[in-house]
């Protein structure tokens, strides 16, 4: 069994790289929409995106536009949810787990981190598209290197587990941002573009676009790797392999497996016609479940001993 600190680092590497990738995709689509569509209110759209990503907007920010939005979402170093913050956190976790991470993976993240300042300066002059595309390409490179250089051991399982949990959370956030849109709103295409699902969705549904099909595809599709169901099932498989040594005669499951199984089965056996019924409540429930899953994973694997509080020089046994 690998050290808890290495397992935790790999789990968070997976989450932070996925967060940087997904945030870049979402921001890239949003920036294009703000620049191309004069009917969109930049301040309202920017604040809506910040709410989706869980990034607070201060009253002192004034009226938000494309440039201020990019500063908050892409370049803010002190915000762990920003793209630069996520890259920095992924690099720090990789540096702390060098003995279980391949040299190629470390070089990929380290080179990305070193290139960020120059890319950032150029983006402030020419626009954010090049920077966001760079992050997406490096995240894809990281995924490919992980796939080709890591053994399928516990380290790989923790990395994929973190990536899957983060991916499910980001897709749910995306859908929550559009629950008030009309069924035929072009905003649903924005959801697909942000998740890199546009082409696959259009081929699957023969060009038909409406809220019910988009929600069905992004929540329940079994083959698309960025659907919530696919991510939850992959996370569940990782946990079951990590728990392979547990005695399962009494069907006793760990809390994380139980929560994942319940969230996945609710999606799997939900009738398609009921999918849009009270969609905000359903998505908020999924978001809460994903948060609880993350906490259960942390408690089970990364906090293996109770916290010891020292009081002066006295130790009570």
C-alpha positions in Angstrom: 0.0 0.0 0.0 1.5 3.3 -1.0 2.0 6.1 1.5 -1.0 8.2 2.3 0.8 11.4 1.4 1.7 10.1 -2.1 -1.8 8.8 -2.6 -3.2 12.2 -1.6 -0.8 14.0 -4.0 -1.7 11.8 -6.9 -5.4 12.3 -6.2 -5.1 16.1 -6.2 -2.8 16.1 -9.2 -5.6 14.4 -11.1 -8.1 16.9 -9.8 -6.0 20.1 -10.4 -5.0 19.2 -13.9 -8.6 18.4 -14.8 -9.7 21.6 -13.1 -7.3 23.6 -15.2 -8.4 21.9 -18.4 -12.1 22.2 -17.8 -11.8 25.9 -16.6 -9.8 26.7 -19.8 -12.5 25.1 -22.0 -15.3 26.9 -20.2 -13.5 30.3 -20.2 -12.5 30.0 -23.9 -16.1 29.4 -25.0 -17.4 32.2 -22.7 -14.8 34.7 -24.0 -15.8 34.0 -27.6 -19.4 34.4 -26.8 -18.8 37.8 -25.1 -16.7 39.0 -28.0 -19.0 37.8 -30.7 -22.5 38.4 -29.3 -23.2 42.1 -28.7 -26.6 41.2 -27.1 -24.9 39.5 -24.1 -24.4 41.6 -21.0 -20.7 41.1 -20.1 -21.1 41.9 -16.4 -24.0 39.5 -15.9 -22.4 36.7 -18.0 -19.1 37.2 -16.2 -20.7 37.0 -12.7 -22.7 34.0 -13.8 -19.5 32.2 -14.9 -17.8 33.1 -11.6 -20.7 31.6 -9.7 -20.5 28.4 -11.8 -16.8 28.0 -11.1 -17.2 28.9 -7.4 -14.9 32.0 -7.7 -16.1 34.9 -5.5 -16.4 38.3 -7.2 -15.6 41.3 -4.9 -17.7 44.4 -5.0 -14.6 46.4 -5.7 -14.2 44.6 -9.1 -16.7 47.0 -10.6 -18.4 46.2 -13.9 -16.8 43.0 -15.2 -15.7 42.6 -18.8 -13.7 40.0 -20.8 -10.4 41.2 -19.5 -11.4 41.4 -15.8 -13.0 38.0 -16.1 -9.9 36.5 -17.6 -7.7 38.0 -14.8 -10.0 36.4 -12.1 -10.5 33.0 -13.7 -7.2 32.4 -15.5 -4.4 34.4 -13.9 -5.2 34.8 -10.2 -2.3 33.0 -8.5 -3.9 33.3 -5.0 -7.1 31.5 -6.1 -6.7 27.7 -6.2 -9.7 27.5 -8.6 -8.1 29.7 -11.2 -6.2 28.1 -14.1 -2.8 29.4 -12.9 -3.6 28.4 -9.3 -4.6 24.9 -10.4 -1.4 24.5 -12.5 0.7 25.7 -9.5 -1.0 23.3 -7.1 -0.7 20.4 -9.5 3.1 21.1 -9.9 3.6 21.4 -6.1 1.8 18.0 -5.5 3.9 16.4 -8.3 7.1 17.7 -6.8 6.1 16.3 -3.4 5.4 12.8 -4.9 8.4 12.5 -7.3 9.2 9.0 -6.2 5.8 7.7 -7.6 5.5 10.0 -10.6 7.3 9.3 -13.9 10.0 11.7 -15.1 7.9 12.6 -18.2 4.9 13.6 -16.1 7.0 15.8 -13.8 8.7 17.4 -16.9 5.4 18.1 -18.5 3.9 19.9 -15.5 7.2 21.7 -14.7 7.6 22.9 -18.3 4.0 24.1 -18.3 4.5 26.0 -15.0 7.7 27.6 -16.3 6.0 28.7 -19.6 2.9 30.3 -17.9 4.5 33.8 -17.2 5.5 34.3 -20.9 2.2 32.9 -22.1 0.3 35.1 -19.7 2.1 38.3 -20.8 1.4 37.5 -24.4 -2.3 36.8 -23.6 -2.7 40.2 -21.9 -1.6 41.9 -25.2 -3.2 39.6 -27.8 -6.1 38.0 -26.0 -6.6 34.9 -23.9 -7.3 32.4 -26.6 -3.7 31.4 -27.1 -3.1 30.9 -23.4 -6.3 28.9 -22.9 -5.5 26.7 -25.9 -2.0 26.2 -24.5 -3.4 24.9 -21.2 -5.8 22.5 -22.9 -3.0 21.1 -25.0 -0.7 20.6 -22.0 -3.5 19.0 -20.1 -4.0 16.6 -23.0 -0.3 15.9 -23.1 -0.3 15.2 -19.3 -3.2 12.7 -19.8 -1.4 11.0 -22.6 1.9 10.7 -20.7 0.0 9.4 -17.6 -1.7 6.8 -19.8 1.6 5.6 -21.4 4.1 5.9 -18.5 2.3 4.9 -15.3 1.8 1.4 -14.1 -1.9 0.5 -13.4 -1.3 0.3 -9.7 -2.7 2.2 -6.8 -1.0 5.4 -7.9 -2.8 5.3 -11.2 -6.1 4.6 -9.5 -5.8 7.6 -7.3 -4.9 9.8 -10.2 -7.8 8.7 -12.3 -10.1 8.9 -9.2 -9.2 12.5 -8.7 -9.7 13.3 -12.4 -13.1 11.6 -12.5 -14.5 13.3 -9.4 -13.4 16.7 -10.6 -14.8 16.1 -14.1 -18.2 15.1 -12.7 -18.2 18.2 -10.5 -17.4 20.6 -13.4 -20.0 19.2 -15.7 -22.7 19.5 -13.0 -21.6 23.1 -12.5 -21.9 23.7 -16.3 -25.4 22.4 -16.4 -26.4 24.4 -13.3 -25.5 27.5 -15.2 -28.2 26.9 -17.8 -31.1 25.4 -15.9 -33.1 28.6 -16.4 -32.6 28.7 -20.2 -35.3 27.9 -22.7 -35.3 24.4 -24.1 -34.2 25.7 -27.5 -31.7 28.3 -26.2 -28.3 28.5 -27.9 -26.9 28.4 -24.4 -27.2 24.6 -24.5 -24.7 24.5 -27.4 -22.4 26.6 -25.2 -22.5 23.8 -22.6 -21.5 21.2 -25.2 -18.7 23.4 -26.6 -17.4 24.0 -23.1 -17.2 20.3 -22.4 -15.7 19.4 -25.7 -18.8 17.5 -26.5 -20.3 19.4 -29.5 -19.2 17.1 -32.3 -19.9 13.9 -30.5 -23.3 15.1 -29.4 -24.3 16.3 -32.9 -23.3 12.9 -34.4 -25.1 11.0 -31.7 -28.3 13.0 -32.0 -28.2 13.7 -35.7 -28.0 17.5 -35.3 -31.1 17.8 -33.1 -30.5 20.4 -30.3 -32.7 20.9 -27.2 -32.4 20.9 -23.5 -33.6 17.4 -22.8 -31.1 15.8 -25.2 -28.2 17.9 -24.0 -29.0 17.1 -20.3 -29.4 13.4 -21.2 -26.1 13.3 -23.0 -24.1 15.2 -20.5 -25.5 13.5 -17.4 -26.3 9.9 -18.6 -24.4 9.0 -21.7 -22.4 5.8 -21.1 -19.8 6.2 -23.8 -18.8 9.8 -23.7 -15.9 10.2 -21.3 -17.0 13.6 -20.0 -20.5 12.7 -19.1 -21.3 12.7 -15.4 -22.4 9.0 -15.4 -19.1 7.9 -17.2 -17.0 9.9 -14.7 -18.9 8.5 -11.7 -18.6 4.9 -13.0 -14.9 5.3 -13.6 -14.4 6.7 -10.1 -16.4 3.8 -8.7 -14.3 1.3 -10.5 -11.2 2.9 -9.1 -12.5 2.7 -5.5 -13.5 -0.9 -5.9 -10.1 -1.8 -7.1 -8.5 0.1 -4.2 -10.8 -1.7 -1.8 -10.1 -5.1 -3.3 -8.6 -6.4 -0.1 -11.7 -5.7 2.1 -13.9 -8.6 3.4 -17.1 -8.2 1.4 -19.1 -11.2 2.6 -21.5 -9.0 4.6 -21.7 -6.6 1.6 -20.2 -3.8 3.7 -19.0 -1.0 1.5 -16.8 2.0 2.4 -18.6 5.3 2.7 -17.0 6.6 -0.6 -18.1 3.6 -2.5 -21.6 3.7 -1.0 -22.0 7.4 -2.0 -20.6 6.9 -5.5 -22.8 3.8 -6.1 -25.9 5.7 -5.0 -25.2 8.8 -7.2 -24.4 6.6 -10.2 -27.4 4.3 -9.8 -29.8 7.3 -9.4 -28.6 8.5 -12.8 -28.5 5.0 -14.4 -32.1 4.0 -13.5 -33.8 7.4 -13.8 -36.4 7.4 -16.6 -35.4 9.8 -19.4 -38.8 11.5 -19.3 -38.2 12.5 -15.7 -34.8 13.9 -16.2 -35.9 17.6 -16.6 -38.3 17.3 -13.7 -37.0 19.7 -11.0 -33.6 19.7 -12.7 -32.0 22.4 -10.4 -32.8 20.3 -7.3 -31.4 17.2 -9.0 -28.2 18.9 -10.1 -27.7 20.5 -6.7 -28.2 17.1 -5.1 -25.5 15.7 -7.5 -23.1 18.5 -6.6 -23.6 17.8 -2.9 -23.1 14.1 -3.4 -19.8 14.7 -5.3 -18.6 17.0 -2.5 -19.4 14.3 0.0 -17.6 11.7 -2.1 -14.5 13.8 -2.1 -14.6 14.2 1.7 -15.2 10.5 2.2 -12.2 9.6 0.0 -10.1 12.0 2.0 -11.2 10.6 5.3 -10.7 7.0 4.2 -7.4 7.2 2.5 -5.5 10.3 3.5 -6.3 10.7 7.2 -5.4 7.3 8.5 -4.8 8.3 12.1 -6.8 10.7 14.4 -5.5 14.3 14.8 -3.4 14.6 18.0 -3.7 17.9 19.9 -0.8 18.7 22.2 -1.5 20.8 25.3 1.7 22.2 26.7 4.1 19.5 27.9 1.4 17.2 29.1 0.5 14.1 27.2 -2.6 12.1 28.3 -2.7 8.5 27.4 
